Amino acid sequence: MVDIQVLTCFFMWCTVINVGLLLLTSIVYMFFDDFSYRMTNRFFPISREAFDIAMICFIGLYKIFVIVFNIVPYVALLIIG
């Protein structure tokens, strides 16, 4: 049986890892957008506007998933634990 401390630690590390990936993705998109566009364009030939829209939607959706599936359960476990 898993206790609250193990779940709290699990969600804490999930939050740390996912927020780190979110920050890394955002930093790469902000500072190396031409490079990421060129690399993506090799595999998926799309326009620059479509790439920008896709990246903004991806980062926004990933942020919502991190909040809903990592941060909220972690805070809830902190409150009840």
Biopython code that builds the backbone (N, CA, C, O; Angstrom):
import numpy as np
from Bio.PDB.StructureBuilder import StructureBuilder

atoms = [
    (1, "MET", "N", (0.842, -1.181, 0.000)),
    (1, "MET", "CA", (0.000, 0.000, 0.000)),
    (1, "MET", "C", (0.885, 1.241, 0.000)),
    (1, "MET", "O", (1.900, 1.292, 0.694)),
    (2, "VAL", "N", (0.496, 2.221, -0.771)),
    (2, "VAL", "CA", (1.262, 3.455, -0.901)),
    (2, "VAL", "C", (0.712, 4.481, 0.082)),
    (2, "VAL", "O", (-0.495, 4.712, 0.150)),
    (3, "ASP", "N", (1.614, 5.088, 0.836)),
    (3, "ASP", "CA", (1.143, 6.080, 1.799)),
    (3, "ASP", "C", (1.231, 7.489, 1.214)),
    (3, "ASP", "O", (1.730, 7.688, 0.106)),
    (4, "ILE", "N", (0.741, 8.448, 1.972)),
    (4, "ILE", "CA", (0.641, 9.829, 1.478)),
    (4, "ILE", "C", (2.019, 10.442, 1.249)),
    (4, "ILE", "O", (2.185, 11.243, 0.329)),
    (5, "GLN", "N", (3.011, 10.085, 2.063)),
    (5, "GLN", "CA", (4.348, 10.647, 1.889)),
    (5, "GLN", "C", (4.963, 10.211, 0.567)),
    (5, "GLN", "O", (5.611, 11.011, -0.108)),
    (6, "VAL", "N", (4.766, 8.950, 0.191)),
    (6, "VAL", "CA", (5.304, 8.459, -1.081)),
    (6, "VAL", "C", (4.617, 9.164, -2.246)),
    (6, "VAL", "O", (5.280, 9.581, -3.196)),
    (7, "LEU", "N", (3.301, 9.297, -2.181)),
    (7, "LEU", "CA", (2.576, 10.003, -3.249)),
    (7, "LEU", "C", (2.986, 11.468, -3.333)),
    (7, "LEU", "O", (3.130, 12.015, -4.426)),
    (8, "THR", "N", (3.173, 12.099, -2.182)),
    (8, "THR", "CA", (3.597, 13.494, -2.171)),
    (8, "THR", "C", (4.970, 13.647, -2.813)),
    (8, "THR", "O", (5.194, 14.561, -3.606)),
    (9, "CYS", "N", (5.882, 12.749, -2.467)),
    (9, "CYS", "CA", (7.219, 12.786, -3.066)),
    (9, "CYS", "C", (7.149, 12.518, -4.569)),
    (9, "CYS", "O", (7.845, 13.165, -5.351)),
    (10, "PHE", "N", (6.310, 11.568, -4.967)),
    (10, "PHE", "CA", (6.137, 11.264, -6.388)),
    (10, "PHE", "C", (5.650, 12.483, -7.168)),
    (10, "PHE", "O", (6.217, 12.832, -8.203)),
    (11, "PHE", "N", (4.598, 13.125, -6.667)),
    (11, "PHE", "CA", (4.055, 14.282, -7.379)),
    (11, "PHE", "C", (4.995, 15.480, -7.315)),
    (11, "PHE", "O", (5.002, 16.305, -8.229)),
    (12, "MET", "N", (5.791, 15.589, -6.249)),
    (12, "MET", "CA", (6.770, 16.665, -6.193)),
    (12, "MET", "C", (7.799, 16.499, -7.309)),
    (12, "MET", "O", (8.114, 17.458, -8.014)),
    (13, "TRP", "N", (8.327, 15.272, -7.472)),
    (13, "TRP", "CA", (9.323, 15.054, -8.516)),
    (13, "TRP", "C", (8.709, 15.128, -9.916)),
    (13, "TRP", "O", (9.364, 15.592, -10.850)),
    (14, "CYS", "N", (7.475, 14.683, -10.069)),
    (14, "CYS", "CA", (6.792, 14.858, -11.362)),
    (14, "CYS", "C", (6.659, 16.336, -11.696)),
    (14, "CYS", "O", (6.861, 16.735, -12.843)),
    (15, "THR", "N", (6.321, 17.148, -10.701)),
    (15, "THR", "CA", (6.182, 18.579, -10.911)),
    (15, "THR", "C", (7.517, 19.208, -11.263)),
    (15, "THR", "O", (7.593, 20.021, -12.184)),
    (16, "VAL", "N", (8.566, 18.846, -10.546)),
    (16, "VAL", "CA", (9.896, 19.406, -10.821)),
    (16, "VAL", "C", (10.346, 19.061, -12.234)),
    (16, "VAL", "O", (10.825, 19.930, -12.962)),
    (17, "ILE", "N", (10.197, 17.804, -12.624)),
    (17, "ILE", "CA", (10.628, 17.380, -13.957)),
    (17, "ILE", "C", (9.807, 18.051, -15.045)),
    (17, "ILE", "O", (10.367, 18.547, -16.023)),
    (18, "ASN", "N", (8.490, 18.077, -14.892)),
    (18, "ASN", "CA", (7.636, 18.647, -15.928)),
    (18, "ASN", "C", (7.770, 20.164, -16.027)),
    (18, "ASN", "O", (7.725, 20.708, -17.130)),
    (19, "VAL", "N", (7.934, 20.859, -14.902)),
    (19, "VAL", "CA", (8.158, 22.305, -14.967)),
    (19, "VAL", "C", (9.511, 22.588, -15.612)),
    (19, "VAL", "O", (9.646, 23.552, -16.364)),
    (20, "GLY", "N", (10.514, 21.756, -15.325)),
    (20, "GLY", "CA", (11.810, 21.904, -15.987)),
    (20, "GLY", "C", (11.713, 21.725, -17.490)),
    (20, "GLY", "O", (12.303, 22.492, -18.251)),
    (21, "LEU", "N", (10.967, 20.709, -17.922)),
    (21, "LEU", "CA", (10.774, 20.507, -19.364)),
    (21, "LEU", "C", (9.991, 21.654, -19.991)),
    (21, "LEU", "O", (10.272, 22.064, -21.117)),
    (22, "LEU", "N", (9.014, 22.165, -19.260)),
    (22, "LEU", "CA", (8.244, 23.303, -19.762)),
    (22, "LEU", "C", (9.132, 24.532, -19.907)),
    (22, "LEU", "O", (9.051, 25.239, -20.912)),
    (23, "LEU", "N", (9.978, 24.793, -18.915)),
    (23, "LEU", "CA", (10.899, 25.927, -19.005)),
    (23, "LEU", "C", (11.903, 25.737, -20.136)),
    (23, "LEU", "O", (12.194, 26.680, -20.871)),
    (24, "LEU", "N", (12.432, 24.530, -20.280)),
    (24, "LEU", "CA", (13.387, 24.259, -21.359)),
    (24, "LEU", "C", (12.748, 24.470, -22.726)),
    (24, "LEU", "O", (13.344, 25.087, -23.610)),
    (25, "THR", "N", (11.542, 23.960, -22.895)),
    (25, "THR", "CA", (10.835, 24.133, -24.161)),
    (25, "THR", "C", (10.570, 25.608, -24.440)),
    (25, "THR", "O", (10.743, 26.068, -25.569)),
    (26, "SER", "N", (10.155, 26.344, -23.427)),
    (26, "SER", "CA", (9.875, 27.771, -23.607)),
    (26, "SER", "C", (11.143, 28.546, -23.934)),
    (26, "SER", "O", (11.124, 29.424, -24.796)),
    (27, "ILE", "N", (12.243, 28.234, -23.259)),
    (27, "ILE", "CA", (13.506, 28.931, -23.514)),
    (27, "ILE", "C", (14.014, 28.629, -24.913)),
    (27, "ILE", "O", (14.463, 29.534, -25.616)),
    (28, "VAL", "N", (13.949, 27.364, -25.329)),
    (28, "VAL", "CA", (14.386, 27.011, -26.685)),
    (28, "VAL", "C", (13.536, 27.731, -27.716)),
    (28, "VAL", "O", (14.058, 28.238, -28.709)),
    (29, "TYR", "N", (12.227, 27.780, -27.489)),
    (29, "TYR", "CA", (11.360, 28.458, -28.451)),
    (29, "TYR", "C", (11.620, 29.964, -28.466)),
    (29, "TYR", "O", (11.563, 30.587, -29.527)),
    (30, "MET", "N", (11.904, 30.555, -27.310)),
    (30, "MET", "CA", (12.119, 32.004, -27.252)),
    (30, "MET", "C", (13.450, 32.415, -27.875)),
    (30, "MET", "O", (13.509, 33.396, -28.615)),
    (31, "PHE", "N", (14.513, 31.675, -27.583)),
    (31, "PHE", "CA", (15.840, 32.120, -27.993)),
    (31, "PHE", "C", (16.385, 31.422, -29.232)),
    (31, "PHE", "O", (17.250, 31.970, -29.914)),
    (32, "PHE", "N", (15.897, 30.227, -29.535)),
    (32, "PHE", "CA", (16.391, 29.482, -30.685)),
    (32, "PHE", "C", (15.248, 29.112, -31.614)),
    (32, "PHE", "O", (15.179, 27.987, -32.109)),
    (33, "ASP", "N", (14.345, 30.070, -31.851)),
    (33, "ASP", "CA", (13.157, 29.766, -32.645)),
    (33, "ASP", "C", (13.487, 29.463, -34.094)),
    (33, "ASP", "O", (12.856, 28.592, -34.693)),
    (34, "ASP", "N", (14.463, 30.160, -34.680)),
    (34, "ASP", "CA", (14.830, 29.864, -36.063)),
    (34, "ASP", "C", (15.422, 28.471, -36.203)),
    (34, "ASP", "O", (15.111, 27.743, -37.146)),
    (35, "PHE", "N", (16.272, 28.111, -35.261)),
    (35, "PHE", "CA", (16.870, 26.771, -35.281)),
    (35, "PHE", "C", (15.801, 25.692, -35.129)),
    (35, "PHE", "O", (15.801, 24.709, -35.870)),
    (36, "SER", "N", (14.900, 25.870, -34.180)),
    (36, "SER", "CA", (13.866, 24.858, -33.977)),
    (36, "SER", "C", (12.921, 24.791, -35.175)),
    (36, "SER", "O", (12.438, 23.716, -35.530)),
    (37, "TYR", "N", (12.659, 25.943, -35.797)),
    (37, "TYR", "CA", (11.808, 25.928, -36.993)),
    (37, "TYR", "C", (12.501, 25.174, -38.131)),
    (37, "TYR", "O", (11.876, 24.354, -38.805)),
    (38, "ARG", "N", (13.790, 25.451, -38.343)),
    (38, "ARG", "CA", (14.514, 24.762, -39.415)),
    (38, "ARG", "C", (14.571, 23.252, -39.187)),
    (38, "ARG", "O", (14.407, 22.470, -40.123)),
    (39, "MET", "N", (14.807, 22.846, -37.924)),
    (39, "MET", "CA", (14.874, 21.410, -37.639)),
    (39, "MET", "C", (13.504, 20.750, -37.824)),
    (39, "MET", "O", (13.418, 19.645, -38.361)),
    (40, "THR", "N", (12.456, 21.408, -37.392)),
    (40, "THR", "CA", (11.111, 20.862, -37.560)),
    (40, "THR", "C", (10.709, 20.839, -39.026)),
    (40, "THR", "O", (10.049, 19.905, -39.482)),
    (41, "ASN", "N", (11.111, 21.870, -39.761)),
    (41, "ASN", "CA", (10.746, 21.990, -41.171)),
    (41, "ASN", "C", (11.391, 20.889, -42.017)),
    (41, "ASN", "O", (10.891, 20.574, -43.097)),
    (42, "ARG", "N", (12.479, 20.308, -41.550)),
    (42, "ARG", "CA", (13.085, 19.193, -42.282)),
    (42, "ARG", "C", (12.144, 17.986, -42.315)),
    (42, "ARG", "O", (12.071, 17.281, -43.322)),
    (43, "PHE", "N", (11.431, 17.752, -41.224)),
    (43, "PHE", "CA", (10.566, 16.579, -41.130)),
    (43, "PHE", "C", (9.116, 16.894, -41.503)),
    (43, "PHE", "O", (8.417, 16.062, -42.082)),
    (44, "PHE", "N", (8.679, 18.102, -41.162)),
    (44, "PHE", "CA", (7.304, 18.514, -41.419)),
    (44, "PHE", "C", (7.316, 19.862, -42.124)),
    (44, "PHE", "O", (7.397, 20.898, -41.463)),
    (45, "PRO", "N", (7.238, 19.873, -43.445)),
    (45, "PRO", "CA", (7.294, 21.154, -44.169)),
    (45, "PRO", "C", (6.023, 21.981, -43.953)),
    (45, "PRO", "O", (5.006, 21.763, -44.612)),
    (46, "ILE", "N", (6.102, 22.938, -43.015)),
    (46, "ILE", "CA", (4.985, 23.826, -42.732)),
    (46, "ILE", "C", (5.481, 25.258, -42.774)),
    (46, "ILE", "O", (6.684, 25.514, -42.729)),
    (47, "SER", "N", (4.552, 26.174, -42.861)),
    (47, "SER", "CA", (4.923, 27.578, -42.886)),
    (47, "SER", "C", (5.372, 28.040, -41.497)),
    (47, "SER", "O", (5.108, 27.385, -40.489)),
    (48, "ARG", "N", (6.050, 29.175, -41.476)),
    (48, "ARG", "CA", (6.518, 29.721, -40.201)),
    (48, "ARG", "C", (5.344, 30.099, -39.298)),
    (48, "ARG", "O", (5.404, 29.887, -38.087)),
    (49, "GLU", "N", (4.289, 30.651, -39.870)),
    (49, "GLU", "CA", (3.118, 31.031, -39.085)),
    (49, "GLU", "C", (2.458, 29.817, -38.454)),
    (49, "GLU", "O", (2.060, 29.857, -37.290)),
    (50, "ALA", "N", (2.341, 28.737, -39.219)),
    (50, "ALA", "CA", (1.747, 27.512, -38.687)),
    (50, "ALA", "C", (2.623, 26.919, -37.583)),
    (50, "ALA", "O", (2.114, 26.385, -36.598)),
    (51, "PHE", "N", (3.935, 27.016, -37.752)),
    (51, "PHE", "CA", (4.853, 26.528, -36.721)),
    (51, "PHE", "C", (4.701, 27.327, -35.433)),
    (51, "PHE", "O", (4.652, 26.755, -34.344)),
    (52, "ASP", "N", (4.627, 28.653, -35.559)),
    (52, "ASP", "CA", (4.462, 29.498, -34.369)),
    (52, "ASP", "C", (3.159, 29.187, -33.638)),
    (52, "ASP", "O", (3.137, 29.093, -32.411)),
    (53, "ILE", "N", (2.084, 29.030, -34.389)),
    (53, "ILE", "CA", (0.795, 28.701, -33.776)),
    (53, "ILE", "C", (0.856, 27.345, -33.092)),
    (53, "ILE", "O", (0.360, 27.189, -31.976)),
    (54, "ALA", "N", (1.461, 26.361, -33.753)),
    (54, "ALA", "CA", (1.567, 25.022, -33.170)),
    (54, "ALA", "C", (2.402, 25.044, -31.895)),
    (54, "ALA", "O", (2.046, 24.384, -30.919)),
    (55, "MET", "N", (3.492, 25.782, -31.884)),
    (55, "MET", "CA", (4.349, 25.833, -30.691)),
    (55, "MET", "C", (3.651, 26.539, -29.535)),
    (55, "MET", "O", (3.732, 26.086, -28.393)),
    (56, "ILE", "N", (2.974, 27.632, -29.818)),
    (56, "ILE", "CA", (2.261, 28.343, -28.757)),
    (56, "ILE", "C", (1.145, 27.478, -28.192)),
    (56, "ILE", "O", (0.942, 27.447, -26.979)),
    (57, "CYS", "N", (0.418, 26.774, -29.058)),
    (57, "CYS", "CA", (-0.631, 25.870, -28.585)),
    (57, "CYS", "C", (-0.043, 24.717, -27.786)),
    (57, "CYS", "O", (-0.608, 24.332, -26.762)),
    (58, "PHE", "N", (1.082, 24.156, -28.231)),
    (58, "PHE", "CA", (1.716, 23.059, -27.519)),
    (58, "PHE", "C", (2.179, 23.502, -26.128)),
    (58, "PHE", "O", (1.917, 22.812, -25.143)),
    (59, "ILE", "N", (2.855, 24.633, -26.042)),
    (59, "ILE", "CA", (3.351, 25.116, -24.754)),
    (59, "ILE", "C", (2.176, 25.425, -23.825)),
    (59, "ILE", "O", (2.227, 25.096, -22.640)),
    (60, "GLY", "N", (1.137, 26.044, -24.340)),
    (60, "GLY", "CA", (-0.036, 26.350, -23.522)),
    (60, "GLY", "C", (-0.743, 25.097, -23.030)),
    (60, "GLY", "O", (-1.127, 25.024, -21.863)),
    (61, "LEU", "N", (-0.918, 24.118, -23.897)),
    (61, "LEU", "CA", (-1.571, 22.871, -23.510)),
    (61, "LEU", "C", (-0.719, 22.090, -22.515)),
    (61, "LEU", "O", (-1.245, 21.508, -21.567)),
    (62, "TYR", "N", (0.591, 22.077, -22.729)),
    (62, "TYR", "CA", (1.488, 21.395, -21.806)),
    (62, "TYR", "C", (1.460, 22.060, -20.431)),
    (62, "TYR", "O", (1.503, 21.383, -19.404)),
    (63, "LYS", "N", (1.387, 23.386, -20.422)),
    (63, "LYS", "CA", (1.297, 24.111, -19.156)),
    (63, "LYS", "C", (0.017, 23.752, -18.408)),
    (63, "LYS", "O", (0.045, 23.552, -17.193)),
    (64, "ILE", "N", (-1.093, 23.669, -19.115)),
    (64, "ILE", "CA", (-2.358, 23.289, -18.487)),
    (64, "ILE", "C", (-2.268, 21.866, -17.930)),
    (64, "ILE", "O", (-2.721, 21.610, -16.815)),
    (65, "PHE", "N", (-1.683, 20.936, -18.701)),
    (65, "PHE", "CA", (-1.534, 19.558, -18.224)),
    (65, "PHE", "C", (-0.650, 19.481, -16.985)),
    (65, "PHE", "O", (-0.950, 18.730, -16.057)),
    (66, "VAL", "N", (0.431, 20.247, -16.961)),
    (66, "VAL", "CA", (1.318, 20.248, -15.795)),
    (66, "VAL", "C", (0.576, 20.771, -14.570)),
    (66, "VAL", "O", (0.701, 20.214, -13.479)),
    (67, "ILE", "N", (-0.182, 21.821, -14.747)),
    (67, "ILE", "CA", (-0.921, 22.375, -13.613)),
    (67, "ILE", "C", (-1.975, 21.384, -13.112)),
    (67, "ILE", "O", (-2.074, 21.132, -11.911)),
    (68, "VAL", "N", (-2.757, 20.826, -14.034)),
    (68, "VAL", "CA", (-3.874, 19.963, -13.641)),
    (68, "VAL", "C", (-3.399, 18.611, -13.113)),
    (68, "VAL", "O", (-3.928, 18.120, -12.116)),
    (69, "PHE", "N", (-2.412, 18.005, -13.765)),
    (69, "PHE", "CA", (-2.031, 16.641, -13.412)),
    (69, "PHE", "C", (-0.816, 16.540, -12.502)),
    (69, "PHE", "O", (-0.521, 15.444, -12.024)),
    (70, "ASN", "N", (-0.098, 17.628, -12.239)),
    (70, "ASN", "CA", (1.061, 17.570, -11.355)),
    (70, "ASN", "C", (0.948, 18.518, -10.174)),
    (70, "ASN", "O", (1.052, 18.093, -9.023)),
    (71, "ILE", "N", (0.739, 19.784, -10.447)),
    (71, "ILE", "CA", (0.777, 20.782, -9.375)),
    (71, "ILE", "C", (-0.449, 20.661, -8.462)),
    (71, "ILE", "O", (-0.310, 20.690, -7.239)),
    (72, "VAL", "N", (-1.623, 20.530, -9.033)),
    (72, "VAL", "CA", (-2.842, 20.445, -8.216)),
    (72, "VAL", "C", (-2.841, 19.199, -7.319)),
    (72, "VAL", "O", (-3.147, 19.321, -6.133)),
    (73, "PRO", "N", (-2.509, 17.999, -7.837)),
    (73, "PRO", "CA", (-2.454, 16.857, -6.915)),
    (73, "PRO", "C", (-1.379, 17.008, -5.837)),
    (73, "PRO", "O", (-1.581, 16.596, -4.695)),
    (74, "TYR", "N", (-0.237, 17.599, -6.198)),
    (74, "TYR", "CA", (0.828, 17.803, -5.220)),
    (74, "TYR", "C", (0.372, 18.734, -4.096)),
    (74, "TYR", "O", (0.603, 18.450, -2.920)),
    (75, "VAL", "N", (-0.267, 19.834, -4.453)),
    (75, "VAL", "CA", (-0.761, 20.763, -3.439)),
    (75, "VAL", "C", (-1.854, 20.118, -2.592)),
    (75, "VAL", "O", (-1.904, 20.326, -1.380)),
    (76, "ALA", "N", (-2.723, 19.341, -3.222)),
    (76, "ALA", "CA", (-3.776, 18.651, -2.470)),
    (76, "ALA", "C", (-3.182, 17.651, -1.477)),
    (76, "ALA", "O", (-3.673, 17.533, -0.354)),
    (77, "LEU", "N", (-2.144, 16.940, -1.874)),
    (77, "LEU", "CA", (-1.491, 16.016, -0.957)),
    (77, "LEU", "C", (-0.777, 16.750, 0.169)),
    (77, "LEU", "O", (-0.734, 16.265, 1.300)),
    (78, "LEU", "N", (-0.220, 17.912, -0.133)),
    (78, "LEU", "CA", (0.394, 18.717, 0.928)),
    (78, "LEU", "C", (-0.638, 19.172, 1.934)),
    (78, "LEU", "O", (-0.367, 19.208, 3.134)),
    (79, "ILE", "N", (-1.821, 19.519, 1.455)),
    (79, "ILE", "CA", (-2.876, 20.009, 2.358)),
    (79, "ILE", "C", (-3.371, 18.892, 3.261)),
    (79, "ILE", "O", (-3.529, 19.099, 4.464)),
    (80, "ILE", "N", (-3.623, 17.693, 2.695)),
    (80, "ILE", "CA", (-4.175, 16.619, 3.520)),
    (80, "ILE", "C", (-3.110, 15.862, 4.296)),
    (80, "ILE", "O", (-3.427, 15.180, 5.271)),
    (81, "GLY", "N", (-1.838, 15.972, 3.877)),
    (81, "GLY", "CA", (-0.769, 15.207, 4.516)),
    (81, "GLY", "C", (-0.261, 15.842, 5.725)),
    (81, "GLY", "O", (0.643, 15.310, 6.369)),
]
sb = StructureBuilder()
sb.init_structure("model")
sb.init_model(0)
sb.init_chain("A")
sb.init_seg("    ")
for serial, (resi, resn, name, xyz) in enumerate(atoms, 1):
    if name == "N":
        sb.init_residue(resn, " ", resi, " ")
    sb.init_atom(name, np.array(xyz, "f"), 0.0, 1.0, " ", f" {name:<3s}", serial, name[0])
structure = sb.get_structure()
